[in-house]
Amino acid sequence: MIVLIAPEIDVPNELELLNKLFQEGLAYYHLRKPDKDYKGHSAYLEKIDSKFHDRVVVHLYHELIADFNLKGIHFQEQKRRDVLTGNELKEVRTLMNNYLASLGVERAKIKTISSSFHEPNELQDCNFNFDYHLLSPVFSSISKKGYKGRGFDVNHIDKKVIGMGGVTKNNLDEIQKLGFQGIGVLGGIWNSKTPIEDFKAMQEFYRNT
């Protein structure tokens, strides 16, 4: 499983490259643009071929899922803590359903709900079992200077955990040995001189494992 994270700041030919990646089979694209407002997010989505909208997961402005045929919503760490404050599984599910209702959508219409974590223990103890969980930083970040990797081993966690932070086509074996069921990649694609080729190499790795 490969999750591509949007660059926070727009890069040259970003949407052209993104549409090419979709054509190559990219199935999970996390749209995270903290400097764009709702209108900016909408304009960005409108520049993506509509047939690929159902591969896009939004981090901000979750209400976009009521206006576009998107794949799902992602809870950044603080948003998750703000929304899911329950202590029991049943209570947390109710909180989630209430939140989705406030967006004007039903759970059945959302393909994925995911969240970000930075501590394995918090991920393991989380009462809401997300469809997948992004844990970072596994390796030192390519896109954020000074964001050092922690080499998390998640083999003991019985949840779908996706490793992020410093992921490239060259360390996929290592990240798999640490127990991750997929990768979240940002700098490994957007900072690459050969992004399409690198993405294909990542795809090939996961096809063969």
Secondary structure, DSSP 8 states (H G I E B T S, - for coil): -EEEE--SS--TTHHHHHHHHHHTT--EEEE--TT--HHHHHHHHHTS-GGGGGGEEESS-TTHHHHS--SEEEE-HHHHHHH---SSHHHHHHHHHHHHHHHT--GGG-SEEEEEES-HHHHHH-SS--SEEEE--SS--SSSTT--------TT--S-EEEESS--TTSHHHHHHTT-SEEEESHHHHT-SSHHHHHHHHHHHHHT-
